[in-house]
């Protein structure tokens, strides 16, 4: 069950952050894209308005210039009666009509629906200006003036006076006033668009801030927790919940540095459950997993708070013993050995009780030689192998001074110099007991 829970947690921490990151980034990209498109549309609208404004102002100014030229030509012709001036008047009047027709046509076309077009339509067709009527009438009067002179050779005084008045009062004044009105209205329109643009930029800034605080910071925090959890998983044995080999190496290196700095001893104790394979073969792997978890609990009750235990193999464990010389470590190892020897394991599915033993190998880290943890573990493992060869359920340590392997009699302290004690018995130590 614990293994299943660990696997479930692992899957949760593996998958959920990926989905959250994906959704968060998609949402962020969507918001940024939407705001960018909005800014682009507004900028495009402002550019279009400015382009139209430039066109309208230039053509309106051109109309005003044409009217002044026509009036000046009419005055010159009135006093000189030069026929060539009439031809020039006709050309300028045709140009005026062409400019006016182009401006009116553009303001009324379907693709000319901006605010600038609406303003110019109002100026040219609505009260009080109605420039379309005035300019059309002025051009018609000029045509009449020219046609009458061409047919009769005389100048119509009323028509001339009407044309002359447009330069000083009526038409040019209306054009100038309308142009100022248009410029003011256009500037107000552009100002409104710029305010919308500023509002959109502010929305983007606020959105980015919200994304930072509501999306990215939680995502970063979650990814950080996810990374921490993955690191924890990578350092944890999923079956027993204690550290694995990677964790033990890291923790041991820290303790070696601390021991060297504080000039304290440090020991390692390798533990291997004797004849564990028959447990799996006889009672199944679920029973084997149960035994491993219970064995860890036995170790935890026998060691000190500052000690640590890790699983580095199938049924192989290692105990880290800070601030302990070899004699102190032997006491801890003997305590674990006795607790295991005395403890029956009641299998949960079959209610069957079995007894197990373990073999131990100890080494004291050679701090004066800057010994690496892997080397110290290798010496402890060699001592463990000797315990296995000598019959199991016993403790052997590697003397850190002589490098000799020393076997310890159960409950009777150590016997130094005992390097070769013969072969170990081959009988299994899995002993079935009467079911509880």
C-alpha positions, 0 to 999 in steps of 0.5 A: 500500500505504501509503495502504491501511495509513493507511486501515486505521489510520483505520478502526481508530481510528474504530470500536474506541473506539466499540465499547469505550465502548459495551460498557464503559458497558453493563457499568457500567450493568448492574452499577450497576443490579444493585447498586441493585436489590439495595439496594432489595430489602434496604431493602424487606425491612427496611421489611417486617420493621419493619412486621410487627414493629410489628404483632406488638408492638402486637397482643401488647401489646394481648393483654397489656392485654386479659388484665389488663383481664379479670382486673381485671374478674373481681376487681371482679365477684368482690367486687361481683357487679355484672352489668354487669361480666360484660357488660364482661368478655364484650366484653373477652374477645371483643376478646382472642379477635379480636386473637389470631385475627388475629395467628395467622391472619397468622402462618400466611398465605402472604404472611406468610413473613418472619423476623418471622412465623417468630419469632412462630409459634415463640413461639405454637406451639412449646415452651417458650412455646406461647402459642396454647394458653395464650391460647385456654385463658384465653379459654375459662375466661373464657367458662366463668366468665361462662356459669356465672354466667349459668346458676346465678348463682354464681361458680366459685371454681376458675375465678376463681382460674385467671383471677386467677393469669394476671395475676400469674404464668403468662400475662402473664409468658409474654407479656412474656417472649415479647415480649422474646424476639421483640424480641431475635430481630427486632433480630438479624434486622434487624441481619443484614439491615443487615449485608447492606445494608452489604455490598451498599453496599461491593460497589457502592463496590468495583464503582465503584472497579473500574469507574473503574480497570478500565473508565473510566480505560482508556476515557479513556486510549483515547479520549485516544489516539484523539483524539490519533490523530485529531488526527494524522490530521487533520494528516497527508497520508495518501498521503505521510505528511508534514504537510498544509496544516493542519499546516503553518499550525500549525507555521509560526505556532509558528516565526514566534513563535519567530523573532520572539522569537529575532530569526531569519530565516524563509523559505518555499519553495513547490514544484510538480512540473512537468507532473505531470498527464501522469504520471497520464494516461500511467502511471495514478494509482498511478504518480502516487502513487509519484512523489509519495512518492518526491519527498517522500523527495528533499526530505527528503534535501535539507533540514536536520533543523530544516526541515519539508515539507508537502503542501498540494495535489495536486503542490504542497508547501511547505518551512519553513526556520527560521533561514534568510535568502533566500540560505540558502533559495535554496541548499536550493531549488537542492539540491532542484531539482538532486536532482529533475532528476538523479533518474529515477523507476522506476515499480514496475508497468511498470519504466518510468523517467521524469524530472521537474522542479519549479518553486520560489517562495520568500519570507522572512517579514516578521517586522518587520511581523508578517506572517501565514503565509498572506500569506507563502505567498501571496507565495511562491505568486506567485513560484512562478507566475512560475517556471511562467510563465518556463519551469518548472524554476527558482527565483523568490523574492519580495524581502521589502524591495522585493516584487519577484519575482527569478528565480535562474539555475540554479547561478549565484546570483540576478539581482535586478530581473528582473520580466518575463522573457517567456512560458514554453515549453509543451512537457512536461517528462516525459521517458521514458528507456530502461527499466531 
